[in-house]
Amino acid sequence: MAEQHAIATPAHPSSHAQNPLQRFLIATEMDTRLLGMIGALAIIWVGFNIFSGGLFLTPRNLWNLSVQTASVAVMVTGMVLVIVTRNIDLSVGSILGLVGMVMGVMQTQILPVQFGLGLGHPLIWALSLLAGLAVGVGIGALQGSIIAYLKVPAFIVTLGGYLVWRGAAWWVTMGRTVAPMDTTFQLMGGGPAGAVGATWSWVVAAVACAAIVLGLYFGRRQRHRFSFPQRPLWAELALAVIGCGATIAAVWIANAYPWPVRIAENYANARGMAVPEGGLFISHGIAIPVLIALGVGVAMTFLTTRTRFGRYVYAMGGNPEAAELAGINTRWVTVKIFMIMGALCAVAAAISSARLNAATNALGTLDELYVIAAAVIGGTSLAGGVGTIAGALLGALVMQSLQSGMVLMGLDSPLQSIVVGIVLVFAVWLDTLYRRNKY
């Protein structure tokens, strides 16, 4: 143990040469790139709040921002795996459009008419979602097989998919918009009915805080078990306070956004409730699409950090030849990655079409660019081998914050595209600098 300590000591700068911030970051082992993105997000929010006359940092806008981010956030978790393995997927927006159209047709034509399920039948939304997932996974398996076994570059395969699946979406209904969606299915899109309310939001907050504390506790036990260096106790407590504090703040903001006055009054009248003079305050709480996105983020984080499959993905991205020589079936792993990407596109399609209450031919247009940009801004390296789910989710929030802020400021759509393009190039340049300085 003494020899190990003697070896490890020179790797850390002298405590006298470190300022308090450096000591805090080293003790808590926080990702500096992630902290940098959080700082950039804070600057974006404050800046847009100033230029929008205080409209950005309001419960209403922040709640809508979280809902708008959900579909891209779901897809970006899969894009991390794709880019980490040195591939790319340009077809995610088109897959979303096709799957959304398939689910719309299932709800409005196939299940009610051909299978005799009446409108509002409890199986309609579930069967439609399963059909969408099957289509998404099937498309992912097809594209992944072509990439892995036929050795066609992912750029070309998914570029072809970008054209094919967008055309197929139009072919399903010959360009017609499909509406309305099933009432239960609509809950996945948010809105007053598509949120869990104040009470359940606090329940979610309590569960999240408990998970944070237990995660830190069991992580500390595992480090002790394998004789790994442990964080100071104060650093563990600081991480718990920061994580729980951020969770409580987010739920408080979600609960501060009330239902629109007319909807609240109709709700009260339908139930024989008296409406106070100041109006009836009913909190939205956390939106269901946000819960879906967070659930997908947790599941994908577990997949990438706690499973053999996740280790294979990063090994392939770091050195594909060495991974294959080590016995990893890189072809099958690639197929599975694109199958996961297809399934996530189906989940995002459900969120997007439920939010619009319609399946249109424009659904998912340009989403592939926003998803790739969010992944890159979130720290996923186009050179492969580097990327985190948390960073990608934060990147999705940054992208949507830029778009939302520019809409509040009244900027034209072409100018919004220019800004997004500049931010993407800037993010790749920062990644290049980071890798150059690191190695």
LOGU-78216 format. One record per residue (C-alpha): residue number from 1; residue in one letter; x, y, z. Coordinates in Angstrom, 3 decimals, m for minus. Layout:
<recs>
REC     k   r       east      north         up
REC   NUM   A          X          Y          Z
...
</recs>
This chain:
<recs>
REC     k   r       east      north         up
REC     1   M      0.000      0.000      0.000
REC     2   A      2.861      2.364      0.781
REC     3   E      4.362      1.749     m2.647
REC     4   Q      1.010      2.421     m4.297
REC     5   H      0.695      5.674     m2.373
REC     6   A      4.175      6.728     m3.350
REC     7   I      3.371      6.117     m7.003
REC     8   A      0.020      7.903     m6.923
REC     9   T      1.155     11.039     m5.117
REC    10   P      3.110     12.749     m7.957
REC    11   A      0.074     12.429    m10.280
REC    12   H     m1.785     15.111     m8.315
REC    13   P     m0.670     18.739     m8.091
REC    14   S      0.406     19.984     m4.719
REC    15   S     m2.529     21.095     m2.597
REC    16   H     m0.708     24.379     m1.928
REC    17   A     m0.618     25.075     m5.683
REC    18   Q     m4.365     24.574     m6.100
REC    19   N     m7.046     27.162     m5.611
REC    20   P    m10.290     26.231     m3.749
REC    21   L    m12.176     25.604     m6.999
REC    22   Q     m9.529     23.184     m8.268
REC    23   R     m9.504     21.326     m4.951
REC    24   F    m13.302     21.095     m5.048
REC    25   L    m13.333     19.743     m8.623
REC    26   I    m10.617     17.191     m7.863
REC    27   A    m12.301     16.043     m4.653
REC    28   T    m15.755     15.684     m6.208
REC    29   E    m14.368     14.262     m9.496
REC    30   M    m16.758     16.405    m11.513
REC    31   D    m16.419     16.398    m15.294
REC    32   T    m14.992     19.789    m16.205
REC    33   R    m16.438     19.631    m19.718
REC    34   L    m19.894     19.008    m18.272
REC    35   L    m19.459     21.913    m15.888
REC    36   G    m18.382     24.080    m18.794
REC    37   M    m21.586     23.236    m20.661
REC    38   I    m23.653     24.019    m17.573
REC    39   G    m21.907     27.387    m17.365
REC    40   A    m22.576     28.025    m21.053
REC    41   L    m26.239     27.069    m20.557
REC    42   A    m26.518     29.490    m17.647
REC    43   I    m25.051     32.294    m19.772
REC    44   I    m27.494     31.479    m22.606
REC    45   W    m30.469     31.527    m20.242
REC    46   V    m29.499     34.776    m18.549
REC    47   G    m28.700     36.431    m21.886
REC    48   F    m31.996     35.453    m23.496
REC    49   N    m33.865     36.472    m20.354
REC    50   I    m32.370     39.961    m20.585
REC    51   F    m32.963     40.382    m24.314
REC    52   S    m36.496     38.950    m24.150
REC    53   G    m37.570     41.322    m21.405
REC    54   G    m37.700     38.668    m18.687
REC    55   L    m39.799     36.167    m20.667
REC    56   F    m37.247     33.361    m20.869
REC    57   L    m36.727     32.508    m17.188
REC    58   T    m40.394     32.048    m16.375
REC    59   P    m42.048     28.784    m15.238
REC    60   R    m44.170     28.775    m18.381
REC    61   N    m41.265     29.059    m20.815
REC    62   L    m39.006     26.672    m18.888
REC    63   W    m41.802     24.079    m18.730
REC    64   N    m42.420     24.399    m22.471
REC    65   L    m38.675     24.258    m23.068
REC    66   S    m38.451     20.926    m21.254
REC    67   V    m41.297     19.484    m23.345
REC    68   Q    m39.797     20.772    m26.595
REC    69   T    m36.445     19.188    m25.712
REC    70   A    m37.893     15.744    m24.951
REC    71   S    m37.981     14.194    m28.445
REC    72   V    m34.470     15.320    m29.398
REC    73   A    m33.208     14.273    m25.958
REC    74   V    m34.533     10.750    m26.472
REC    75   M    m32.849     10.385    m29.860
REC    76   V    m29.545     11.946    m28.828
REC    77   T    m28.944      9.170    m26.275
REC    78   G    m28.813      6.704    m29.158
REC    79   M    m26.769      9.024    m31.348
REC    80   V    m24.041      8.970    m28.693
REC    81   L    m23.567      5.227    m29.273
REC    82   V    m23.560      5.714    m33.026
REC    83   I    m20.946      8.482    m33.001
REC    84   V    m18.810      6.838    m30.305
REC    85   T    m18.341      3.884    m32.679
REC    86   R    m17.204      6.306    m35.425
REC    87   N    m20.460      6.083    m37.364
REC    88   I    m23.178      8.620    m38.140
REC    89   D    m26.931      8.432    m38.646
REC    90   L    m28.459     11.017    m40.964
REC    91   S    m31.802      9.246    m41.168
REC    92   V    m33.201      9.712    m37.643
REC    93   G    m35.528     12.570    m38.622
REC    94   S    m36.927     10.596    m41.559
REC    95   I    m37.371      7.478    m39.416
REC    96   L    m39.253      9.609    m36.898
REC    97   G    m41.512     10.911    m39.668
REC    98   L    m42.246      7.452    m41.061
REC    99   V    m42.868      5.859    m37.671
REC   100   G    m45.075      8.771    m36.632
REC   101   M    m47.140      8.313    m39.781
REC   102   V    m47.417      4.555    m39.190
REC   103   M    m48.610      5.088    m35.618
REC   104   G    m51.101      7.712    m36.817
REC   105   V    m52.557      5.374    m39.448
REC   106   M    m52.752      2.566    m36.893
REC   107   Q    m54.817      4.771    m34.564
REC   108   T    m57.148      6.332    m37.108
REC   109   Q    m57.610      3.669    m39.797
REC   110   I    m56.176      0.197    m39.256
REC   111   L    m57.184     m0.601    m35.669
REC   112   P    m60.595      1.161    m35.582
REC   113   V    m61.712      0.219    m39.109
REC   114   Q    m60.011     m3.041    m40.087
REC   115   F    m59.827     m4.611    m36.611
REC   116   G    m63.047     m3.147    m35.249
REC   117   L    m61.576     m1.496    m32.167
REC   118   G    m63.770      1.480    m31.301
REC   119   L    m62.284      4.941    m30.985
REC   120   G    m60.881      5.347    m27.490
REC   121   H    m60.336      1.606    m27.020
REC   122   P    m57.590      1.127    m24.364
REC   123   L    m55.540     m1.108    m26.664
REC   124   I    m55.294      1.373    m29.547
REC   125   W    m52.482      3.496    m28.127
REC   126   A    m50.509      0.469    m26.897
REC   127   L    m50.765     m1.472    m30.159
REC   128   S    m49.897      1.647    m32.168
REC   129   L    m46.830      2.256    m30.026
REC   130   L    m45.739     m1.382    m30.373
REC   131   A    m46.178     m1.172    m34.162
REC   132   G    m44.052      1.987    m34.231
REC   133   L    m41.338      0.353    m32.126
REC   134   A    m41.333     m2.675    m34.430
REC   135   V    m40.948     m0.483    m37.518
REC   136   G    m38.188      1.578    m35.888
REC   137   V    m36.221     m1.465    m34.730
REC   138   G    m36.669     m3.109    m38.129
REC   139   I    m35.333     m0.071    m39.975
REC   140   G    m32.406      0.126    m37.562
REC   141   A    m31.622     m3.557    m38.054
REC   142   L    m31.718     m3.156    m41.846
REC   143   Q    m29.413     m0.144    m41.887
REC   144   G    m27.096     m1.641    m39.268
REC   145   S    m26.795     m4.909    m41.208
REC   146   I    m25.874     m3.085    m44.409
REC   147   I    m23.241     m1.087    m42.537
REC   148   A    m21.823     m4.008    m40.550
REC   149   Y    m21.987     m6.906    m42.996
REC   150   L    m21.933     m5.272    m46.429
REC   151   K    m19.328     m2.720    m45.308
REC   152   V    m21.171      0.233    m46.821
REC   153   P    m20.163      3.442    m44.973
REC   154   A    m22.737      4.604    m42.427
REC   155   F    m22.786      8.054    m43.994
REC   156   I    m23.996      6.650    m47.325
REC   157   V    m26.449      4.140    m45.839
REC   158   T    m28.136      6.664    m43.574
REC   159   L    m28.068      9.363    m46.254
REC   160   G    m29.975      6.921    m48.449
REC   161   G    m32.260      6.221    m45.505
REC   162   Y    m32.828      9.949    m45.086
REC   163   L    m34.336      9.999    m48.583
REC   164   V    m36.028      6.582    m48.574
REC   165   W    m37.851      6.831    m45.246
REC   166   R    m38.993     10.406    m45.869
REC   167   G    m40.469      9.275    m49.171
REC   168   A    m42.014      6.237    m47.497
REC   169   A    m43.674      8.482    m44.917
REC   170   W    m45.337     10.406    m47.721
REC   171   W    m46.307      7.156    m49.469
REC   172   V    m48.178      5.804    m46.431
REC   173   T    m50.953      8.399    m46.757
REC   174   M    m50.097     10.047    m50.085
REC   175   G    m49.161     13.237    m48.295
REC   176   R    m52.274     13.551    m46.125
REC   177   T    m52.086     14.665    m42.504
REC   178   V    m53.380     12.023    m40.092
REC   179   A    m55.350     13.317    m37.101
REC   180   P    m56.504     13.223    m34.367
REC   181   M    m54.502     10.850    m32.192
REC   182   D    m55.978      8.576    m29.539
REC   183   T    m56.760     10.491    m26.319
REC   184   T    m54.510      8.259    m24.188
REC   185   F    m51.747      8.457    m26.773
REC   186   Q    m51.925     12.264    m26.601
REC   187   L    m50.761     12.181    m22.981
REC   188   M    m47.227     11.409    m24.208
REC   189   G    m47.121     14.869    m25.778
REC   190   G    m47.567     16.916    m22.610
REC   191   G    m50.184     19.600    m22.024
REC   192   P    m52.366     20.002    m18.920
REC   193   A    m53.554     16.389    m19.096
REC   194   G    m50.113     15.120    m20.117
REC   195   A    m48.423     16.093    m16.855
REC   196   V    m48.407     14.335    m13.495
REC   197   G    m49.448     17.268    m11.283
REC   198   A    m47.846     18.746     m8.183
REC   199   T    m48.202     15.796     m5.800
REC   200   W    m46.735     13.160     m8.093
REC   201   S    m43.992     15.570     m9.147
REC   202   W    m42.838     15.791     m5.524
REC   203   V    m43.003     12.008     m5.328
REC   204   V    m40.735     11.833     m8.379
REC   205   A    m38.394     14.352     m6.731
REC   206   A    m38.247     12.270     m3.556
REC   207   V    m37.476      9.102     m5.525
REC   208   A    m34.786     10.913     m7.535
REC   209   C    m33.140     12.330     m4.406
REC   210   A    m33.205      8.906     m2.749
REC   211   A    m31.617      7.396     m5.870
REC   212   I    m28.865     10.039     m5.821
REC   213   V    m28.049      9.410     m2.158
REC   214   L    m28.158      5.618     m2.523
REC   215   G    m26.034      5.782     m5.670
REC   216   L    m23.344      7.745     m3.846
REC   217   Y    m23.536      5.394     m0.855
REC   218   F    m23.218      2.172     m2.840
REC   219   G    m20.553      3.717     m5.050
REC   220   R    m18.531      4.502     m1.951
REC   221   R    m19.000      0.946     m0.692
REC   222   Q    m17.814     m0.488     m4.002
REC   223   R    m14.689      1.673     m3.935
REC   224   H    m13.942      0.500     m0.396
REC   225   R    m14.540     m3.112     m1.392
REC   226   F    m11.982     m3.003     m4.220
REC   227   S     m9.556     m0.678     m2.352
REC   228   F    m10.052      2.172     m4.830
REC   229   P     m9.342      5.777     m3.770
REC   230   Q    m12.430      7.353     m2.227
REC   231   R    m13.759     10.876     m2.368
REC   232   P    m13.671     12.817      0.914
REC   233   L    m16.896     12.566      2.889
REC   234   W    m17.551     16.280      2.466
REC   235   A    m17.297     15.868     m1.308
REC   236   E    m19.893     13.086     m1.237
REC   237   L    m22.202     15.311      0.816
REC   238   A    m21.635     18.204     m1.600
REC   239   L    m22.591     16.020     m4.576
REC   240   A    m25.733     14.864     m2.762
REC   241   V    m26.725     18.448     m1.924
REC   242   I    m26.089     19.657     m5.486
REC   243   G    m27.996     16.758     m7.085
REC   244   C    m30.969     16.930     m4.728
REC   245   G    m31.016     20.727     m4.859
REC   246   A    m31.159     20.747     m8.660
REC   247   T    m33.940     18.138     m8.606
REC   248   I    m36.042     20.071     m6.096
REC   249   A    m35.541     23.333     m8.002
REC   250   A    m36.656     21.729    m11.271
REC   251   V    m39.798     20.282     m9.688
REC   252   W    m40.579     23.584     m7.971
REC   253   I    m40.447     25.365    m11.356
REC   254   A    m42.657     22.710    m12.971
REC   255   N    m45.204     23.073    m10.178
REC   256   A    m45.140     26.869    m10.448
REC   257   Y    m46.668     26.741    m13.939
REC   258   P    m50.479     26.579    m13.626
REC   259   W    m53.099     25.349    m16.060
REC   260   P    m54.557     28.026    m18.368
REC   261   V    m57.481     29.847    m16.734
REC   262   R    m60.162     28.572    m19.128
REC   263   I    m59.028     24.944    m18.878
REC   264   A    m58.913     25.160    m15.079
REC   265   E    m62.425     26.630    m14.986
REC   266   N    m63.809     23.921    m17.272
REC   267   Y    m62.145     21.314    m15.078
REC   268   A    m63.738     22.792    m11.963
REC   269   N    m67.198     23.148    m13.536
REC   270   A    m67.170     19.553    m14.759
REC   271   R    m66.545     18.391    m11.186
REC   272   G    m68.806     20.860     m9.429
REC   273   M    m65.910     22.704     m7.792
REC   274   A    m66.147     26.345     m6.736
REC   275   V    m63.745     28.677     m8.524
REC   276   P    m62.116     31.241     m6.200
REC   277   E    m62.162     34.941     m7.139
REC   278   G    m58.461     34.910     m7.916
REC   279   G    m58.860     31.890    m10.159
REC   280   L    m58.119     28.213     m9.663
REC   281   F    m54.428     27.343     m9.441
REC   282   I    m53.719     23.812    m10.707
REC   283   S    m50.062     22.966    m11.250
REC   284   H    m48.922     21.208    m14.375
REC   285   G    m46.114     19.410    m12.612
REC   286   I    m43.589     17.409    m14.608
REC   287   A    m44.691     16.667    m18.168
REC   288   I    m44.965     13.025    m19.200
REC   289   P    m42.623     13.445    m22.232
REC   290   V    m39.993     14.861    m19.872
REC   291   L    m40.346     11.809    m17.622
REC   292   I    m39.984      9.586    m20.696
REC   293   A    m36.821     11.420    m21.757
REC   294   L    m35.346     11.207    m18.239
REC   295   G    m36.228      7.512    m18.029
REC   296   V    m34.540      6.865    m21.378
REC   297   G    m31.505      8.843    m20.198
REC   298   V    m31.182      6.774    m17.018
REC   299   A    m31.616      3.500    m18.915
REC   300   M    m29.066      4.458    m21.567
REC   301   T    m26.599      5.638    m18.908
REC   302   F    m26.888      2.262    m17.196
REC   303   L    m26.479      0.503    m20.559
REC   304   T    m23.314      2.400    m21.439
REC   305   T    m21.624      2.370    m18.034
REC   306   R    m22.762     m0.824    m16.302
REC   307   T    m23.067     m3.467    m19.011
REC   308   R    m20.733     m5.500    m21.184
REC   309   F    m22.433     m4.092    m24.273
REC   310   G    m21.532     m0.557    m23.182
REC   311   R    m17.885     m1.516    m22.698
REC   312   Y    m17.865     m3.082    m26.159
REC   313   V    m19.246      0.130    m27.689
REC   314   Y    m16.487      2.311    m26.232
REC   315   A    m13.818     m0.275    m27.003
REC   316   M    m14.908     m0.276    m30.658
REC   317   G    m14.825      3.507    m30.750
REC   318   G    m11.399      3.729    m29.158
REC   319   N     m9.749      1.144    m31.419
REC   320   P    m11.960     m0.937    m33.758
REC   321   E     m9.153     m3.257    m34.860
REC   322   A     m8.056     m4.035    m31.296
REC   323   A    m11.680     m4.602    m30.260
REC   324   E    m12.151     m7.156    m33.026
REC   325   L     m8.877     m8.896    m32.186
REC   326   A    m10.017     m9.044    m28.556
REC   327   G    m12.963    m11.189    m29.618
REC   328   I    m15.738     m8.605    m29.730
REC   329   N    m18.325     m9.325    m32.415
REC   330   T    m18.140     m5.783    m33.744
REC   331   R    m20.603     m6.426    m36.568
REC   332   W    m23.385     m7.624    m34.282
REC   333   V    m22.699     m4.782    m31.829
REC   334   T    m23.056     m2.307    m34.700
REC   335   V    m26.398     m3.834    m35.725
REC   336   K    m27.645     m3.616    m32.135
REC   337   I    m26.608      0.030    m31.890
REC   338   F    m28.676      0.939    m34.940
REC   339   M    m31.599     m1.153    m33.669
REC   340   I    m31.505      0.844    m30.426
REC   341   M    m31.358      4.037    m32.472
REC   342   G    m34.445      2.955    m34.407
REC   343   A    m36.357      2.159    m31.215
REC   344   L    m35.480      5.562    m29.759
REC   345   C    m36.665      7.240    m32.974
REC   346   A    m39.995      5.460    m32.466
REC   347   V    m40.270      6.774    m28.895
REC   348   A    m39.432     10.278    m30.128
REC   349   A    m42.046      9.902    m32.897
REC   350   A    m44.685      9.058    m30.289
REC   351   I    m43.783     12.172    m28.291
REC   352   S    m43.740     14.465    m31.339
REC   353   S    m46.969     13.215    m32.926
REC   354   A    m48.771     13.162    m29.562
REC   355   R    m47.693     16.739    m28.904
REC   356   L    m49.002     17.886    m32.306
REC   357   N    m52.039     15.566    m32.050
REC   358   A    m51.313     14.738    m35.671
REC   359   A    m48.885     12.918    m37.942
REC   360   T    m47.703     15.213    m40.724
REC   361   N    m45.201     14.865    m43.545
REC   362   A    m43.078     17.583    m41.940
REC   363   L    m42.678     15.588    m38.718
REC   364   G    m39.003     15.176    m37.850
REC   365   T    m37.733     17.494    m40.585
REC   366   L    m34.127     18.556    m39.796
REC   367   D    m34.211     16.635    m36.518
REC   368   E    m31.163     14.663    m37.622
REC   369   L    m29.124     17.871    m37.630
REC   370   Y    m30.330     18.920    m34.187
REC   371   V    m29.645     15.455    m32.766
REC   372   I    m26.105     15.298    m34.171
REC   373   A    m25.425     18.871    m33.064
REC   374   A    m26.713     18.125    m29.552
REC   375   A    m24.464     15.066    m29.273
REC   376   V    m21.389     16.972    m30.442
REC   377   I    m22.119     20.000    m28.261
REC   378   G    m22.566     17.561    m25.373
REC   379   G    m18.980     16.346    m25.736
REC   380   T    m19.351     13.318    m28.030
REC   381   S    m16.278     13.242    m30.235
REC   382   L    m16.678     12.627    m33.965
REC   383   A    m13.313     10.833    m33.783
REC   384   G    m15.011      8.126    m31.720
REC   385   G    m14.495      6.597    m28.296
REC   386   V    m15.627      9.607    m26.248
REC   387   G    m19.121     10.645    m25.199
REC   388   T    m21.567     10.571    m22.295
REC   389   I    m25.348     10.352    m22.119
REC   390   A    m25.538     13.148    m19.535
REC   391   G    m23.487     15.454    m21.740
REC   392   A    m25.664     14.670    m24.754
REC   393   L    m28.866     15.415    m22.822
REC   394   L    m27.369     18.708    m21.726
REC   395   G    m26.403     19.386    m25.340
REC   396   A    m30.015     18.809    m26.387
REC   397   L    m31.138     21.334    m23.760
REC   398   V    m28.576     23.849    m25.034
REC   399   M    m29.790     23.426    m28.614
REC   400   Q    m33.435     23.833    m27.690
REC   401   S    m32.623     26.797    m25.437
REC   402   L    m30.991     28.565    m28.371
REC   403   Q    m34.001     27.925    m30.571
REC   404   S    m36.529     28.908    m27.908
REC   405   G    m34.644     32.070    m27.010
REC   406   M    m34.371     33.165    m30.617
REC   407   V    m38.116     32.619    m31.099
REC   408   L    m38.857     34.793    m28.048
REC   409   M    m36.610     37.491    m29.496
REC   410   G    m38.491     37.331    m32.807
REC   411   L    m35.521     36.275    m34.951
REC   412   D    m36.324     34.902    m38.393
REC   413   S    m35.998     31.175    m39.055
REC   414   P    m33.042     31.553    m41.501
REC   415   L    m31.097     33.473    m38.854
REC   416   Q    m31.869     30.757    m36.319
REC   417   S    m30.343     28.182    m38.677
REC   418   I    m27.251     30.343    m39.089
REC   419   V    m26.774     30.533    m35.322
REC   420   V    m27.217     26.772    m34.880
REC   421   G    m24.682     26.111    m37.645
REC   422   I    m22.123     28.439    m36.070
REC   423   V    m22.610     26.832    m32.650
REC   424   L    m22.104     23.359    m34.132
REC   425   V    m18.848     24.303    m35.861
REC   426   F    m17.664     26.040    m32.686
REC   427   A    m18.413     22.920    m30.625
REC   428   V    m16.419     20.675    m32.988
REC   429   W    m13.530     23.145    m32.871
REC   430   L    m13.564     23.045    m29.056
REC   431   D    m13.558     19.242    m29.164
REC   432   T    m10.532     19.334    m31.471
REC   433   L     m8.684     21.645    m29.095
REC   434   Y     m9.602     19.474    m26.103
REC   435   R     m8.298     16.297    m27.726
REC   436   R     m5.129     18.049    m28.913
REC   437   N     m4.334     19.351    m25.423
REC   438   K     m5.224     16.042    m23.772
REC   439   Y     m2.981     13.927    m25.959
</recs>
